[in-house]
């Protein structure tokens, strides 16, 4: 960091969860009357932004995360739509970065784009960042992503992404997808789980790998203060065990995005309940959907 630039101390994480009482955009009963922004922007704190894509653009309505450090920011996932005309992710991110730099001036600042996994609703917007100055986009496919984190040599390692005083811990967490990665941010206490854990349908590609992943996340969280477990979708209703149908574009009765580490234990117990007879099984805040 350049001499004279103010240094932000990220070594004093919050001792308790910050309030996350957000009314997320959740679609409209009629596209004609949809007045939601293309992307909802929620500043969790000065250095942490949560984004949600409008359901009118894509029913997946994924969440994305933009985290700022002293030397660079990281954007985790790029949404479900490639076109900047219909999903202006790049302008929104540029505006947020420019605003942060106006408050915390730096001569140089980099943007890193990473992913929770390689499904299209998390990678479609990658092309919007092609050619952006001072930007690195790490593709989400297994060989590229895992080489970047060093998981190709040691899939059980805990990798570190240094944003400049703000370091993320990264785990290989296959099961939903072979290239899945979970991110832990000590500054906020966020555990960002992608499609591995979220209030919705937990599609399990590899049941044995998924079980090992949940075991690992439970063990990981026992040694760290986790404030919120946050995936990338909301698919459940506020009625326990009832999810919105696939391709729903209006979800007026959503539960919160954030879950807790207790839910990791609930998922683990649910996997035991399924046992060797894979079947769709609904629980209050998630539905297990094993493929095998």
N, C-alpha and C positions, 0 to 999 in steps of 0.2 A: 504494500500500500504506500502511496506517495507520501513524502514528508509533509507534515502539516495537516494531513487529512484526519478528521476526527475518527477515533476508534470506538466502536460500539462493543461493550462488554457483554458477551453472550454466555458467560460462565456462571450466571446467577439465575438459574431457571426458576419459574414460579413454583412455590411450595404446594399449591393447591390448584385445582382446575379453574381456569377463567370461565366466566359465564359464556355459554354458547346457545343462547335462546334466539334462534334465527327462524324466520318464516321464509323458507326457500321458495323460489318460483316453482310452480308445480303444474303448469299448463293451464288450459282454458277449455271449457265445454265446447267452445267453437273457435276454430282458427281465425275466423273473421273478427272475433272480439278479443283476440289475444293482445294484451298490452304489455306483457312482460318484456324486459330487455333481452337481447340475444344471449347475453351472458350476465348472470348476476355476480356482482363483486362484493365480497364481504371481508372487511379488514378485521381479522381476529385480534391483531395488535399492529403496532407500527411496522413490524418486519415480517408479517405473516398474512397472506391473503388466500381465501378460499373462493373458488369460482364454480358456478354451475351453469351448464349449457341449457338453453331453453328447450322444453319438450316439443314446442312447435317446430323446431329445427330438426330434432331427432328424438324419438321416444326414449332412447337410452338415458338422456339427460344426465350425463356423467359429471362428476365433480373433479376439479383439477386443483392443484395446490402450487402457490408461488411463494417461495421462501427466500428472504434476503439475508446475505451475510456481508461482511466488510469488503470482500473482494469480488464476489459474484452472487448471482441469484440462481436458483434452480426452479424450473417449471416441471412439475411432475404430471405427466400425461398431457395430451393435446386435443382431446375431445373426439367426437364421433363424426365430424363433418370436415371435408377437405377444403371446400370453397370458402375463401375469405369474404366473398360477397354475401353468403348466407350465414357464415359463422366467423365474425371478424375477431378471431382470437389474437392475431398478431397486433393489430392496433390497440386492443385492450391491454395486452401485456406491455407494449411499448409505452403506453400512457402511464401505467403503474410504475414501470421502471424509471421513466423520466421524472415522475412525481417523487419517487423515493430519492433519486439522485439530487433533485432540487433541495430536498431537506437534509441530505447527507452527501454533500458534493465529493466526488472522486474524479481524478483525471482519467482513470481507466476503470471499466466495469464490464464484467463478462456475464453472459447468460448461458446456463447449462440446461439442456432439455433431456430429461430422463423419463422412464415409464414404469408403471406397476406391472405391465405385461404386454403382450403383443397383439391382443385382440383389436380389431379395427376401431371400436368405439373409444379407444384410448390412444390411438396413434394417427388418426386420420388427418389431424391438423399439422403434422410434422412439416409438410411441404411449405407451409406459410412462413417457416423460419429459415428456409433455404436462402442463402445469400445475405442474411441479416449479419451486420458487422459484429465482431466480438461474440460470436455465438457458436456453441458446439451442440449438435443434436446427435445423441447416441441412439442408434436404432434399437428397437425393442426385441428383435429376433434373438433366439437363444445364443448362437455363437457370438454375436456382437455384444449384446448386453452383458453376458456372463464373463466375457473376456475383459470388458471394461471394469467390472467389479473384482475380477480375479477368481470368480466362482468356477471358471473352467478348470482351474488347477485344484481348487479346494472349495467345493460347494457348501461346506459347513463353516466356512470362514465368516467373520463379521467384517464387512468392508466399511470404509469410512469415506465420506465425501465432504471435503473441507470447503466451506463457502467463505472462509476468512473469519476465524473466531467462532464460527457456528458450524459444528460438525455433525453430520447425519450418520447414523449407523444403519447399515444396509444388510439385509439377510436374503439369501435365496430361499424362496418359499413356494416351491412347485406343488402342484396338486390340482388347482383350478386350471393352470396353464404351466407348461414346462419351464417358461422363462420368467415366472412371476418373482417379483422382488418386493419386500416390505421395507419401509423406511421408518426409523425412529429419530425424532427430533428432540434432543434433550432440552432445548430452549422452551418449547411449548409443552413438552410431554406427549406430543402426538405420536401415535403409532398408526402409520398410513398403510393400510392393508390391501388396497386395490380391490379386486373382486374375490379375494380369499375370505374376508370377513366383512359383512355389511348387512344392514337390515333389509334382507331380500332373499332371493333364490341363490343358494350357494351351489353353483354348478361344479361338480367334482369330476375332473377328467381322469385323475388317477387317485383312487381311494387310499391306497397305501401311502403314497407321497403326501396326500392331503393330511392324513392322520399324523404323519411325522412332522409336518409343518405346524399343525396346531400344537403338538407337544412342544415343539421348539419355541413357538411364540409364548406359550405359558411359562416355560422355563426362563425365557429372555425377560419377560415382564416381571418376574419375581425379583429380579435384581435391579430394576429401574423404576423410577416414578413415572407412571403412565397416566396422563390426565384424560385422554379421549382416544378410543380406538375408532378410526374413521376409514371406511372404504370409499368406493366411488359411485355408489348408486343408492337410491331408496326405492324399494319395490313393495314393501309391506304397507298395510293399512294400520290405523290405530286400533283395529280389532285384532286381538291376539291370534296369531296363526293364520291370518287371512292376508294374502298378497294380491296386488293388482294384477290383472291379466297381462301377459306379454303384449307389447305394442300399445299399451295404454298411454294416452297423451294428456290425461287430466287426472291428477292425483290430489284432490283437495284434503284428504285425511291421511297425511303422511306422519309417521313417527319421526323423531329427530334422526339426523344422520349419525351422530356420535353414539358409540356403544362403550362398554367397559370391559375390563379384563375378566370380569365374572362371566361375560358372554363367551369368552374363549373356553372356559371350563364347561359351559352349557353345550357348546358345539362338540367338545370332546366326548361328553357323556352321550350326546345324540349319536355320534359315530359308533359308540359301543352298542347303543340300542339297535342300530341298523344291523350290526354284525356282518354275517356273511350273506345276508339277503338284501342286496341293494334295492332300495325303493324310495320313492318320494315321501318325505316325512316332515310334517309341519310342526314348528314350535312357535312360541309367542312372537319372537322377533326375527326369525329366519326360517327358511325351508331348505332342508338338505335335498339335493338333486344329483345323486351319483349317476355317472354314465355307465359304470361297469357293474 
